Amino acid sequence: YTHSIDLYLPVINENMNRARSSFGIELEGYIAFRREGHIIPNPYPYPWSSDTAAPLTVDARISEPNMGFRVHRELERRIQAFVAEDARPRDVVIPPEFTEADLQGDDRAHISDYRNWTIKAEDLDLEALPEEVLDVMVPPHCGWIPFELCSPALWATETSFNEVRRVIEFIANTFWVMTPMNCGLHVHFGNGFDWIPLDHLRRMAVRTAPSPTPHG
C-alpha cells in the first residue's frame, strides 16, 4: 500500500496544484482479532511487517454477531489515538475547531463525514486469505475481519502524504493485517470545501487517461 500511495500522490499535486487541492484515501484489508485471554499458537507461521505485530485484542464477552462492529470501532479508536498523540503538524481540510454547526449547508455538508480517520465495514471474501492463516485463526475465539480504512479530507501537501504513510505503517506494524489481491486502494480527489472546477477535471482526464495501444 505505501508503494501504491507513492505512485498516486504526485499525480494529485501535478494535476490540481493550480488551486489548492485535497484528497482522501480508502484502503481495504483484513485484520486478525482475538478475544482477551485466548492464546494464539506461537510461533506463528507467517511473516508480518513487525515482530511486535499481533491480533487486535477485544473483550471476551463480545457476542459473535457483534464482533465485526466492535473490531472496527476498536481499530478506529487505536488509529485516532495514534494520530492524536503524534506531535507532528497536520493539514486537514476541516479545522479541528469546527463544530457540527459549522459543517451545515450545501457548501460544506458533502465533506462533513471526512474529518477523522475512520473504519468502515467491507464485504470481502475470507477465502481470499491463505489457508495457513485461516487454519490458525478459527472463530469464535479469534478470526479475521474485513475492513476499509478511510482517511479524513486532507490538503494535498507533503505533510498530509506523510500522515497517510505513518497511519498505514502504524497499522502494519501493530496488528496482523493482510491485503491480498482482492483488496483495493482508492484515492479521491477534491478541492477542499469547493467543487472541482471543470477545467481542472479536463486536465486530470488528459493526464490520467491511458495511452492508446497499437494492435498487432
Solvent accessible surface area in square Angstrom, and as a share of the most:
residue,aa,sasa,rsa
1,Y,70,0.26
2,T,47,0.27
3,H,128,0.57
4,S,34,0.22
5,I,0,0.00
6,D,63,0.32
7,L,114,0.57
8,Y,103,0.39
9,L,1,0.00
10,P,77,0.49
11,V,29,0.17
12,I,0,0.00
13,N,48,0.24
14,E,102,0.46
15,N,7,0.03
16,M,1,0.00
17,N,105,0.54
18,R,159,0.58
19,A,35,0.27
20,R,133,0.48
21,S,4,0.02
22,S,4,0.03
23,F,5,0.02
24,G,12,0.11
25,I,3,0.01
26,E,29,0.13
27,L,5,0.03
28,E,18,0.08
29,G,0,0.00
30,Y,0,0.00
31,I,0,0.00
32,A,0,0.00
33,F,8,0.03
34,R,60,0.22
35,R,23,0.08
36,E,110,0.49
37,G,64,0.61
38,H,57,0.25
39,I,140,0.71
40,I,23,0.11
41,P,80,0.50
42,N,136,0.70
43,P,124,0.78
44,Y,27,0.10
45,P,87,0.54
46,Y,60,0.23
47,P,115,0.72
48,W,48,0.17
49,S,82,0.53
50,S,29,0.19
51,D,153,0.79
52,T,110,0.64
53,A,11,0.09
54,A,43,0.34
55,P,14,0.09
56,L,1,0.01
57,T,55,0.32
58,V,11,0.06
59,D,43,0.22
60,A,50,0.39
61,R,209,0.76
62,I,13,0.07
63,S,53,0.34
64,E,100,0.45
65,P,124,0.78
66,N,81,0.42
67,M,6,0.03
68,G,22,0.21
69,F,123,0.51
70,R,107,0.39
71,V,0,0.00
72,H,11,0.05
73,R,79,0.29
74,E,42,0.19
75,L,0,0.00
76,E,30,0.13
77,R,131,0.48
78,R,76,0.28
79,I,1,0.01
80,Q,63,0.28
81,A,35,0.27
82,F,55,0.23
83,V,15,0.08
84,A,86,0.67
85,E,143,0.64
86,D,32,0.17
87,A,106,0.82
88,R,133,0.49
89,P,101,0.63
90,R,96,0.35
91,D,30,0.16
92,V,24,0.14
93,V,5,0.03
94,I,5,0.02
95,P,36,0.22
96,P,112,0.71
97,E,130,0.58
98,F,42,0.17
99,T,79,0.46
100,E,107,0.48
101,A,80,0.62
102,D,54,0.28
103,L,0,0.00
104,Q,114,0.51
105,G,42,0.40
106,D,137,0.71
107,D,89,0.46
108,R,74,0.27
109,A,51,0.40
110,H,70,0.31
111,I,14,0.07
112,S,28,0.18
113,D,115,0.59
114,Y,82,0.31
115,R,52,0.19
116,N,71,0.36
117,W,4,0.02
118,T,35,0.20
119,I,4,0.02
120,K,85,0.36
121,A,79,0.61
122,E,46,0.21
123,D,143,0.74
124,L,22,0.11
125,D,85,0.44
126,L,71,0.35
127,E,144,0.65
128,A,41,0.32
129,L,7,0.03
130,P,39,0.25
131,E,133,0.60
132,E,78,0.35
133,V,0,0.00
134,L,51,0.25
135,D,101,0.52
136,V,33,0.19
137,M,3,0.02
138,V,85,0.49
139,P,76,0.48
140,P,59,0.37
141,H,96,0.43
142,C,3,0.02
143,G,1,0.01
144,W,11,0.04
145,I,24,0.12
146,P,23,0.15
147,F,10,0.04
148,E,17,0.08
149,L,2,0.01
150,C,2,0.01
151,S,3,0.02
152,P,1,0.01
153,A,11,0.09
154,L,0,0.00
155,W,37,0.13
156,A,10,0.08
157,T,39,0.23
158,E,105,0.47
159,T,45,0.26
160,S,0,0.00
161,F,8,0.03
162,N,57,0.29
163,E,2,0.01
164,V,0,0.00
165,R,58,0.21
166,R,35,0.13
167,V,1,0.00
168,I,16,0.08
169,E,82,0.37
170,F,35,0.15
171,I,10,0.05
172,A,24,0.18
173,N,66,0.34
174,T,33,0.19
175,F,5,0.02
176,W,17,0.06
177,V,29,0.17
178,M,19,0.08
179,T,69,0.40
180,P,29,0.18
181,M,192,0.86
182,N,61,0.31
183,C,20,0.12
184,G,20,0.19
185,L,32,0.16
186,H,78,0.35
187,V,25,0.14
188,H,96,0.43
189,F,63,0.26
190,G,17,0.16
191,N,19,0.10
192,G,5,0.05
193,F,41,0.17
194,D,97,0.50
195,W,182,0.64
196,I,39,0.20
197,P,49,0.31
198,L,110,0.55
199,D,65,0.33
200,H,13,0.06
201,L,80,0.40
202,R,144,0.53
203,R,73,0.27
204,M,21,0.09
205,A,58,0.45
206,V,123,0.71
207,R,114,0.42
208,T,75,0.44
209,A,60,0.47
210,P,127,0.80
211,S,94,0.61
212,P,130,0.82
213,T,100,0.58
214,P,124,0.78
215,H,180,0.80
216,G,130,1.25
